[in-house]
Amino acid sequence: MNETKRKILIVDDEKPTRDVMARALGATYDCLTAPDAALAMKALKANPDVALMISDVRMPGESGVELLKKAKKANPSLVCILLTAYGTVDLAVEAMKDGADDFMTKPITDLDQLELRVASAIRSAGLERKASPGGSDTGALKGFTGGSPAMEKIYQLIRKVAPTTATVLIEGPSGSGKELAARAIHALSKRSGGPFVALECSAFEGELLKSELFGYVPGTFTGALKEGKAGCFEAADGGTLFLDEIGEIDMPTQTALLRTLETRSVRRLGSAEEKPVDFRLVTATNRDLSKMVSEGAFREDLYYRLNVIDIRMPALKDHREDIAPLVDRFIGDFSQRNGGSVTGIAPDALKALEEYQWPGNVRQLRNAIEKMCVLASGDTLTVEDVPREIANPPPAQGTPREGETLADTEKDTILRILDECGGNKSRAAEKLGISRRTLHRKLREWRSE
């Protein structure tokens, strides 16, 4: 649990930007910094164990793209994330074809998202290097924890579908590991050397979502970048595109998505030109798409296009035997990340966690363990460290009463947590392990009933 921190190199000509990222990532990683490509290469030569490099695209002297090519040539296993200012997204797309693992748009305002993207890039690249065609796939599934029958079934299905070209729909409640499954599919596929591009559809609406998916040409709409913009389909050329919360997209976007799937080509907004794209599509949802089809809220033809292979992630309450190993893993992760001394959990505390219903699933468990590790006074988590709402839930929590459906139970749980948080939707969403947008959608649905 006291492993040496991974080294990462942050390259940006703006010192405030370097310092902010170094502070945000410093608790988890050993951060080195450089103001330009020349000094970055010197740092990489002096520190061959650097695991990941974050670089701005536009810098004085050599660009981040040129640095990427040199760094990858010197160390092909180096994980690289590019930072792109507005107007340089197309350069980032090309850079991903040259070996970049991910790219983010500047300015970096969400530091939690930065840390997640760094961890995801390192994990994903590490999985791909350990997964060999026809060999052991242990590395590609190491992001998962748990050997329950429910999860073993998921592992077997991932192994079976990954080598194919079939479109995959991953269903399951929020926080159950849908993106982790998508990344494992990519890591075990023949496209593992290509980019893995993820987009959360619920973060965008209408034309903005279409511009993220398909890109646009200059002058398409007010506020459009002068150089235009490549969309996620182009960014995923030669790799895998993962669309999370696919059930949130509107009908016009569904129609455009269906056309792209049928033609295997993309047309940027405002353009008549068709550009062929080579991608594999994996989507995920926590909604019942078949029910949405019957209600006319989701296109039936698109549903069948997406649902060639269906993977259903189980809720954590349906594989409780995995809670203990998950807790052990999270304790190790957070003790290392926060420099804490927690090394284990008392039996009564673990029992309380195993008896809870976990409406937010693994994500909620992870958040709870992080809170417990931060606030713990000793090296062992005790029942006193377990959050009150988990240690002492209402008697009916998570258990449908006679004549009550699971949907009713979900509604009761969410409204209760919202009440406990004093109506603060952000806090309630965090405790439930769901996005704020998902919480808003559910509240809107109940108001319309």
HELIX and SHEET records of a PDB file:
HELIX    1   1 LYS A   15  LEU A   25  1                                  11    
HELIX    2   2 ALA A   37  ALA A   46  1                                  10    
HELIX    3   3 GLY A   64  ALA A   74  1                                  11    
HELIX    4   4 VAL A   89  LYS A   97  1                                   9    
HELIX    5   5 LEU A  111  LYS A  130  1                                  20    
HELIX    6   6 GLY A  139  LEU A  141  5                                   3    
HELIX    7   7 PRO A  149  VAL A  161  1                                  13    
HELIX    8   8 LYS A  178  ALA A  187  1                                  10    
HELIX    9   9 CYS A  201  ALA A  203  5                                   3    
HELIX   10  10 GLY A  206  PHE A  214  1                                   9    
HELIX   11  11 CYS A  232  ALA A  235  1                                   4    
HELIX   12  12 ILE A  246  GLU A  248  5                                   3    
HELIX   13  13 MET A  251  THR A  263  1                                  13    
HELIX   14  14 LEU A  289  SER A  294  1                                   6    
HELIX   15  15 GLU A  300  LEU A  306  1                                   7    
HELIX   16  16 LEU A  316  ASP A  318  5                                   3    
HELIX   17  17 ARG A  320  ASP A  322  5                                   3    
HELIX   18  18 ILE A  323  ASN A  338  1                                  16    
HELIX   19  19 PRO A  347  GLU A  355  1                                   9    
HELIX   20  20 ASN A  361  LEU A  375  1                                  15    
HELIX   21  21 VAL A  383  ASP A  385  5                                   3    
HELIX   22  22 ARG A  388  ALA A  391  1                                   4    
HELIX   23  23 LEU A  406  GLU A  420  1                                  15    
HELIX   24  24 LYS A  425  LEU A  432  1                                   8    
HELIX   25  25 ARG A  436  SER A  448  1                                  13    
SHEET    1   A 5 ASP A  30  ALA A  34  0                                        
SHEET    2   A 5 LYS A   7  VAL A  11  1                                        
SHEET    3   A 5 VAL A  50  ASP A  56  1                                        
SHEET    4   A 5 VAL A  79  THR A  84  1                                        
SHEET    5   A 5 ASP A 102  THR A 105  1                                        
SHEET    1   B 5 PHE A 196  GLU A 200  0                                        
SHEET    2   B 5 GLY A 239  ASP A 244  1                                        
SHEET    3   B 5 PHE A 279  THR A 285  1                                        
SHEET    4   B 5 VAL A 168  GLU A 171  1                                        
SHEET    5   B 5 ILE A 309  ARG A 312  1                                        
SHEET    1   C 2 GLY A 215  TYR A 216  0                                        
SHEET    2   C 2 LYS A 229  ALA A 230 -1                                        
SHEET    1   D 2 SER A 265  VAL A 266  0                                        
SHEET    2   D 2 LYS A 275  PRO A 276 -1                                        
SHEET    1   E 2 GLY A 344  ILE A 345  0                                        
SHEET    2   E 2 THR A 380  LEU A 381  1                                        
END                                                                             
